[in-house]
């Protein structure tokens, strides 16, 4: 998984974000946490591309695929409805 990155966009005080990150930890999934207030420029680009500003959201990057990997963006209520579905997407990606 060293060449497969999981980036989670979350917000302080968001109970869904806390639950999602706890599920990732329970599944031994390493991730980079990006608080949307601290990384607002990065999250703004995410929102511009996806058209959604819901959290928790995540980005998956497989750096082994090419010299210039294309990130895959996943927004709740678009790409997954339940937090467990989001975790399953990530588990399939890292395997």
ChimeraX commands (.cxc) that place a marker at each C-alpha (Angstrom):
marker #1 position 0.00,0.00,0.00 radius 0.5
marker #1 position 3.03,2.30,0.14 radius 0.5
marker #1 position 2.30,3.50,-3.38 radius 0.5
marker #1 position -1.47,3.74,-2.83 radius 0.5
marker #1 position -2.55,6.85,-0.98 radius 0.5
marker #1 position -5.82,7.41,0.85 radius 0.5
marker #1 position -6.64,11.03,1.65 radius 0.5
marker #1 position -9.69,11.73,3.81 radius 0.5
marker #1 position -11.32,15.17,3.85 radius 0.5
marker #1 position -12.96,15.82,7.18 radius 0.5
marker #1 position -14.13,18.64,9.41 radius 0.5
marker #1 position -13.73,19.24,13.13 radius 0.5
marker #1 position -16.94,18.48,15.00 radius 0.5
marker #1 position -18.32,16.23,12.27 radius 0.5
marker #1 position -19.54,12.98,13.89 radius 0.5
marker #1 position -19.65,11.20,10.51 radius 0.5
marker #1 position -16.01,12.11,9.93 radius 0.5
marker #1 position -15.03,10.72,13.33 radius 0.5
marker #1 position -16.95,7.50,12.63 radius 0.5
marker #1 position -15.43,7.13,9.17 radius 0.5
marker #1 position -11.86,7.58,10.38 radius 0.5
marker #1 position -12.50,5.15,13.24 radius 0.5
marker #1 position -13.73,2.55,10.73 radius 0.5
marker #1 position -10.55,3.04,8.70 radius 0.5
marker #1 position -8.41,2.57,11.81 radius 0.5
marker #1 position -10.36,-0.58,12.76 radius 0.5
marker #1 position -9.56,-1.96,9.29 radius 0.5
marker #1 position -5.86,-1.02,9.62 radius 0.5
marker #1 position -6.14,1.39,6.70 radius 0.5
marker #1 position -3.52,4.13,6.68 radius 0.5
marker #1 position -4.79,7.49,5.52 radius 0.5
marker #1 position -3.88,11.15,5.42 radius 0.5
marker #1 position -6.40,13.34,7.19 radius 0.5
marker #1 position -7.11,16.71,5.59 radius 0.5
marker #1 position -9.20,19.05,7.70 radius 0.5
marker #1 position -11.15,21.13,5.20 radius 0.5
marker #1 position -10.50,24.33,7.16 radius 0.5
marker #1 position -6.73,23.80,7.22 radius 0.5
marker #1 position -6.56,22.54,3.61 radius 0.5
marker #1 position -9.30,24.75,2.20 radius 0.5
marker #1 position -7.60,25.34,-1.17 radius 0.5
marker #1 position -7.20,21.60,-1.69 radius 0.5
marker #1 position -10.79,20.92,-0.64 radius 0.5
marker #1 position -12.05,23.76,-2.86 radius 0.5
marker #1 position -10.48,21.99,-5.85 radius 0.5
marker #1 position -12.17,18.74,-4.75 radius 0.5
marker #1 position -15.53,20.54,-4.59 radius 0.5
marker #1 position -14.98,22.19,-7.96 radius 0.5
marker #1 position -14.34,18.81,-9.59 radius 0.5
marker #1 position -17.05,16.80,-7.81 radius 0.5
marker #1 position -19.65,19.53,-7.36 radius 0.5
marker #1 position -20.18,18.34,-3.78 radius 0.5
marker #1 position -18.94,19.77,-0.51 radius 0.5
marker #1 position -20.00,16.95,1.80 radius 0.5
marker #1 position -17.64,15.31,4.28 radius 0.5
marker #1 position -16.24,12.85,4.93 radius 0.5
marker #1 position -15.00,12.58,1.38 radius 0.5
marker #1 position -11.86,10.92,0.11 radius 0.5
marker #1 position -9.31,10.76,-2.66 radius 0.5
marker #1 position -7.43,7.66,-3.78 radius 0.5
marker #1 position -4.14,7.85,-5.64 radius 0.5
marker #1 position -2.25,4.87,-7.04 radius 0.5
marker #1 position 1.28,6.14,-7.59 radius 0.5
marker #1 position 2.38,2.84,-9.14 radius 0.5
marker #1 position 0.06,3.18,-12.15 radius 0.5
marker #1 position 1.97,5.86,-14.04 radius 0.5
marker #1 position 4.43,8.71,-13.79 radius 0.5
marker #1 position 1.49,11.08,-13.36 radius 0.5
marker #1 position -1.20,9.26,-11.36 radius 0.5
marker #1 position -4.77,10.48,-11.66 radius 0.5
marker #1 position -6.55,10.84,-8.33 radius 0.5
marker #1 position -9.95,9.23,-7.92 radius 0.5
marker #1 position -12.38,11.39,-5.94 radius 0.5
marker #1 position -15.28,10.04,-3.87 radius 0.5
marker #1 position -18.01,12.20,-2.37 radius 0.5
marker #1 position -20.75,11.02,0.00 radius 0.5
marker #1 position -24.28,10.84,-1.40 radius 0.5
marker #1 position -22.74,10.57,-4.87 radius 0.5
marker #1 position -20.24,7.71,-4.80 radius 0.5
marker #1 position -21.35,6.10,-1.53 radius 0.5
marker #1 position -24.36,6.47,0.74 radius 0.5
marker #1 position -23.19,4.69,3.87 radius 0.5
marker #1 position -19.82,5.11,5.56 radius 0.5
marker #1 position -19.32,1.36,5.34 radius 0.5
marker #1 position -19.64,1.60,1.54 radius 0.5
marker #1 position -16.85,4.18,1.51 radius 0.5
marker #1 position -14.65,1.90,3.60 radius 0.5
marker #1 position -15.32,-0.98,1.20 radius 0.5
marker #1 position -14.29,1.17,-1.78 radius 0.5
marker #1 position -11.02,1.94,-0.03 radius 0.5
marker #1 position -10.43,-1.69,0.98 radius 0.5
marker #1 position -10.84,-2.83,-2.66 radius 0.5
marker #1 position -8.44,-0.09,-3.77 radius 0.5
marker #1 position -5.63,-1.00,-1.39 radius 0.5
marker #1 position -5.77,-4.76,-2.07 radius 0.5
marker link #1:1,2 radius 0.2
marker link #1:2,3 radius 0.2
marker link #1:3,4 radius 0.2
marker link #1:4,5 radius 0.2
marker link #1:5,6 radius 0.2
marker link #1:6,7 radius 0.2
marker link #1:7,8 radius 0.2
marker link #1:8,9 radius 0.2
marker link #1:9,10 radius 0.2
marker link #1:10,11 radius 0.2
marker link #1:11,12 radius 0.2
marker link #1:12,13 radius 0.2
marker link #1:13,14 radius 0.2
marker link #1:14,15 radius 0.2
marker link #1:15,16 radius 0.2
marker link #1:16,17 radius 0.2
marker link #1:17,18 radius 0.2
marker link #1:18,19 radius 0.2
marker link #1:19,20 radius 0.2
marker link #1:20,21 radius 0.2
marker link #1:21,22 radius 0.2
marker link #1:22,23 radius 0.2
marker link #1:23,24 radius 0.2
marker link #1:24,25 radius 0.2
marker link #1:25,26 radius 0.2
marker link #1:26,27 radius 0.2
marker link #1:27,28 radius 0.2
marker link #1:28,29 radius 0.2
marker link #1:29,30 radius 0.2
marker link #1:30,31 radius 0.2
marker link #1:31,32 radius 0.2
marker link #1:32,33 radius 0.2
marker link #1:33,34 radius 0.2
marker link #1:34,35 radius 0.2
marker link #1:35,36 radius 0.2
marker link #1:36,37 radius 0.2
marker link #1:37,38 radius 0.2
marker link #1:38,39 radius 0.2
marker link #1:39,40 radius 0.2
marker link #1:40,41 radius 0.2
marker link #1:41,42 radius 0.2
marker link #1:42,43 radius 0.2
marker link #1:43,44 radius 0.2
marker link #1:44,45 radius 0.2
marker link #1:45,46 radius 0.2
marker link #1:46,47 radius 0.2
marker link #1:47,48 radius 0.2
marker link #1:48,49 radius 0.2
marker link #1:49,50 radius 0.2
marker link #1:50,51 radius 0.2
marker link #1:51,52 radius 0.2
marker link #1:52,53 radius 0.2
marker link #1:53,54 radius 0.2
marker link #1:54,55 radius 0.2
marker link #1:55,56 radius 0.2
marker link #1:56,57 radius 0.2
marker link #1:57,58 radius 0.2
marker link #1:58,59 radius 0.2
marker link #1:59,60 radius 0.2
marker link #1:60,61 radius 0.2
marker link #1:61,62 radius 0.2
marker link #1:62,63 radius 0.2
marker link #1:63,64 radius 0.2
marker link #1:64,65 radius 0.2
marker link #1:65,66 radius 0.2
marker link #1:66,67 radius 0.2
marker link #1:67,68 radius 0.2
marker link #1:68,69 radius 0.2
marker link #1:69,70 radius 0.2
marker link #1:70,71 radius 0.2
marker link #1:71,72 radius 0.2
marker link #1:72,73 radius 0.2
marker link #1:73,74 radius 0.2
marker link #1:74,75 radius 0.2
marker link #1:75,76 radius 0.2
marker link #1:76,77 radius 0.2
marker link #1:77,78 radius 0.2
marker link #1:78,79 radius 0.2
marker link #1:79,80 radius 0.2
marker link #1:80,81 radius 0.2
marker link #1:81,82 radius 0.2
marker link #1:82,83 radius 0.2
marker link #1:83,84 radius 0.2
marker link #1:84,85 radius 0.2
marker link #1:85,86 radius 0.2
marker link #1:86,87 radius 0.2
marker link #1:87,88 radius 0.2
marker link #1:88,89 radius 0.2
marker link #1:89,90 radius 0.2
marker link #1:90,91 radius 0.2
marker link #1:91,92 radius 0.2
marker link #1:92,93 radius 0.2
marker link #1:93,94 radius 0.2
marker link #1:94,95 radius 0.2
view
